[in-house]
Amino acid sequence: MQRNALARLADVAQSSLPFLSRVAHAATRARDELRLRLLGDDFEERVHSLRHRYVTLGGDPFGFDPETARQAAKLIAVFHRLYFRTEVFGVEHVPPGRALLIANHSGQIPIDAAIIGSAMFFDSRPPRVTRAMVEKWTATLPFVSAFFSKIGQVVGLQENAVRLLEMGELVLAFPEGIKAINKPFAQRYQLEPFGHGFMRLALRTQTPIVPVAVIGAEEQYLSFGNVEWAARAEDLDIGENLFVVLGPERHDVKPRIALPKSIVRKGDDGTMLLVQ
């Protein structure tokens, strides 16, 4: 009796093997298709080219770590290509070598820098690491400051930007500053006054300026005002940048990034020209 039961169990297991094999094969195929959709078929090649660049430079003085950036790119690809489905226009206008990306700042929670960085890694040929200038107070945040350094972000000091540009890096700056992301929904897409530091930086280092327009991020979160007293109570060095928001990040809003041709670039004689 026991032998018959074991035999029947063996028959069931054997008959189930083809089905289980098909399920495993389908799961593997779905995984590979998702990976291809998110990362592309040249992801490792792009990572290798960037890793080789920093080996050639003898490392990065600000702590950029290609392996940490590789893992971060996998995560942000989910938002860039699957969730937000970002549309990128004009990425070919970014010149080789050093350049300044000058963008509007928006989105309440500033995801625009991450999306721009993703576009320059996944959509640019060759891939580029975007060195975003971040607020000084981020350097005081435990764990966050170390992570920012490893993925290429740098505290927004003039001397840091100069050194990055001298290394031939792609530097991202938001001249509106942090005030741009604390606007209520009624003021969406109304630019704050631009600081002039990036112009002095471009002239000093003879660096082309590429304007970047981020459209859609203003509608990801709906802000109805600032909670100034809470910011003061927490002694946050971000002024009024604390919000009443409605979220989560909206899937129905598709961010668009547009990079027109450089507005300031080198002329044939090496001088900097303003291009209308």
C-alpha positions in Angstrom: 0.0 0.0 0.0 2.8 2.4 1.0 4.7 1.5 -2.2 1.6 2.3 -4.3 1.2 5.7 -2.6 4.8 6.6 -3.2 4.5 5.5 -6.8 1.5 7.6 -7.4 3.2 10.6 -5.7 6.2 10.1 -8.0 4.0 10.0 -11.0 2.3 13.3 -10.0 5.6 14.9 -9.4 7.0 13.7 -12.7 3.9 14.9 -14.6 4.2 18.3 -12.9 7.8 18.9 -14.0 7.0 20.2 -17.5 4.4 22.6 -16.1 6.8 23.9 -13.4 9.5 24.2 -16.0 7.3 26.3 -18.2 6.4 28.5 -15.3 10.1 29.0 -14.4 10.9 29.7 -18.0 8.1 32.3 -18.3 9.2 34.0 -15.1 12.8 34.2 -16.3 11.7 35.6 -19.6 9.4 38.2 -17.9 12.3 39.2 -15.7 14.7 39.6 -18.6 12.1 41.6 -20.6 11.6 43.9 -17.6 15.3 44.4 -17.2 15.7 45.2 -20.9 12.9 47.7 -20.7 14.3 49.4 -17.6 18.0 49.3 -18.2 18.4 48.7 -22.0 20.7 46.1 -23.5 23.8 48.2 -23.0 23.5 49.0 -19.3 26.7 47.2 -18.2 28.6 48.7 -21.1 27.5 52.2 -20.0 28.6 51.5 -16.4 31.9 50.1 -17.6 32.6 53.2 -19.7 32.0 55.5 -16.7 34.0 53.3 -14.4 36.9 53.4 -16.9 36.7 57.2 -17.0 37.2 57.6 -13.3 39.9 55.0 -13.1 41.7 57.1 -15.8 41.2 60.2 -13.7 42.7 58.5 -10.7 39.4 58.5 -8.8 37.1 61.2 -7.8 38.0 63.8 -5.2 34.4 64.2 -4.0 33.8 60.5 -3.3 31.9 59.3 -6.4 31.6 55.5 -6.4 30.7 53.9 -9.7 29.3 50.7 -8.0 27.0 52.7 -5.7 25.9 54.8 -8.7 25.2 51.6 -10.7 22.9 50.3 -8.0 21.2 53.7 -7.7 20.7 53.8 -11.5 18.8 50.5 -11.4 16.4 51.9 -8.8 15.8 55.3 -10.5 15.3 53.5 -13.8 12.0 52.2 -12.4 10.8 55.8 -12.0 12.4 57.2 -15.2 11.2 54.6 -17.6 8.4 52.6 -16.0 6.5 54.9 -13.5 7.0 58.4 -14.8 7.8 57.3 -18.4 10.0 60.4 -18.8 10.2 61.9 -22.3 13.6 63.4 -23.2 14.2 65.9 -26.0 17.5 67.3 -27.3 19.9 65.3 -25.2 22.2 65.3 -28.2 22.7 69.1 -27.7 24.9 68.5 -24.6 28.4 69.0 -25.8 31.2 66.6 -24.9 33.5 67.6 -22.1 32.6 70.0 -19.4 29.3 71.7 -19.5 26.8 73.5 -17.2 23.2 72.2 -17.2 21.0 75.1 -16.0 17.5 73.9 -15.1 14.3 75.2 -13.5 13.6 73.7 -10.1 10.2 72.2 -9.3 8.3 69.4 -7.9 7.9 70.1 -4.1 10.0 67.0 -3.5 12.9 67.7 -5.9 13.0 64.6 -8.1 14.0 66.7 -11.1 17.7 66.3 -10.4 17.3 62.5 -10.3 15.3 62.5 -13.5 17.8 64.7 -15.4 20.7 62.5 -14.1 18.8 59.4 -15.4 18.3 61.0 -18.8 22.0 61.8 -19.1 23.0 58.2 -18.1 20.4 56.2 -20.0 19.6 58.4 -23.0 22.9 60.2 -23.8 25.6 58.7 -25.9 28.1 58.4 -24.4 26.6 58.2 -21.0 27.4 61.0 -18.6 27.4 61.4 -14.8 25.5 64.5 -13.8 27.2 66.3 -10.9 24.3 68.1 -9.3 25.0 71.1 -6.9 23.1 70.4 -3.7 22.2 72.6 -0.8 24.8 73.1 1.9 22.5 71.8 4.7 22.3 68.3 3.0 25.9 67.8 4.2 24.7 67.7 7.8 22.3 64.8 7.1 23.5 61.4 8.4 23.8 58.7 5.7 22.2 61.0 3.1 25.3 63.1 2.7 27.5 60.1 2.3 25.1 58.6 -0.3 24.9 61.8 -2.2 28.7 61.9 -2.5 28.8 58.3 -3.7 26.3 59.0 -6.5 28.1 62.1 -7.6 26.3 65.0 -5.9 28.4 67.8 -4.6 27.7 70.7 -2.2 27.0 73.8 -4.2 30.1 75.9 -3.6 31.8 77.8 -6.3 35.2 76.2 -5.7 33.6 72.7 -6.0 31.9 73.6 -9.3 35.2 75.0 -10.7 37.1 71.8 -9.8 34.4 69.6 -11.3 34.4 71.6 -14.6 38.2 71.5 -14.7 37.9 67.7 -14.6 35.6 67.9 -17.6 32.4 67.0 -15.7 28.8 67.7 -16.4 27.5 70.0 -13.7 23.8 70.6 -12.9 22.6 73.7 -11.2 19.3 75.2 -10.3 19.8 79.0 -10.2 16.3 79.6 -8.7 17.5 77.9 -5.5 15.4 76.1 -3.0 12.6 78.7 -3.1 11.6 77.3 -6.5 10.3 74.1 -4.9 8.1 75.7 -2.2 5.7 77.4 -4.6 2.0 76.6 -4.2 0.2 75.0 -7.1 -1.3 78.3 -8.2 2.2 79.5 -9.0 3.3 76.5 -11.0 5.8 77.2 -13.8 6.4 80.7 -12.6 10.1 81.0 -12.4 11.8 82.6 -9.4 14.6 85.1 -10.1 17.8 83.4 -11.3 21.0 83.9 -9.4 24.0 85.0 -11.5 26.6 82.7 -10.1 26.4 80.2 -13.0 27.1 82.9 -15.5 30.3 84.0 -13.6 31.2 80.3 -13.3 30.8 79.8 -17.1 32.9 82.8 -18.0 35.6 82.0 -15.5 36.0 78.4 -16.7 35.0 78.9 -20.4 32.2 76.4 -20.0 29.2 76.0 -22.4 25.8 76.5 -20.8 22.9 74.2 -21.8 19.5 75.2 -20.6 17.2 72.5 -19.3 13.4 72.8 -19.1 11.6 70.4 -16.8 7.9 70.2 -17.5 5.5 68.1 -15.5 7.2 68.0 -12.1 5.2 71.0 -10.8 2.1 68.8 -11.1 3.5 65.7 -9.3 2.5 67.1 -5.9 -0.2 69.6 -5.2 1.1 72.2 -2.6 -1.4 74.3 -0.8 1.0 76.3 1.3 4.1 76.4 3.5 4.2 75.4 7.2 6.7 78.1 8.2 6.3 77.6 12.0 7.3 73.9 11.6 10.4 74.7 9.7 11.4 77.2 12.4 10.6 74.7 15.1 12.9 72.1 13.5 15.6 74.8 12.9 15.7 73.7 9.3 18.1 75.7 7.1 15.6 75.7 4.3 13.5 78.7 5.1 9.9 78.1 4.2 10.6 74.9 2.4 8.1 72.7 4.3 4.9 71.9 2.6 1.3 70.7 2.9 1.1 68.3 0.0 -1.1 65.7 -1.6 0.6 62.7 -3.0 1.8 60.1 -3.8 3.8 60.9 -6.9 1.2 61.0 -9.6 1.5 58.3 -12.3 -0.8 60.2 -14.7 1.7 63.1 -15.1 4.5 62.4 -17.5 7.6 64.6 -16.9 9.3 66.0 -20.0 12.9 67.2 -20.2 13.9 69.5 -23.0 17.5 70.5 -23.7 17.8 73.1 -26.5 21.1 74.1 -28.0 23.7 75.8 -25.8 23.0 79.5 -25.1 26.6 80.2 -24.3 29.3 78.3 -26.0 32.9 78.6 -27.3 33.4 80.4 -30.6 36.0 79.4 -33.2 38.6 81.6 -31.6 38.0 80.1 -28.2 36.0 83.0 -26.7 32.6 82.6 -25.1 29.6 83.6 -27.3 26.0 84.3 -26.4 23.8 82.4 -28.9 20.2 83.6 -29.3 
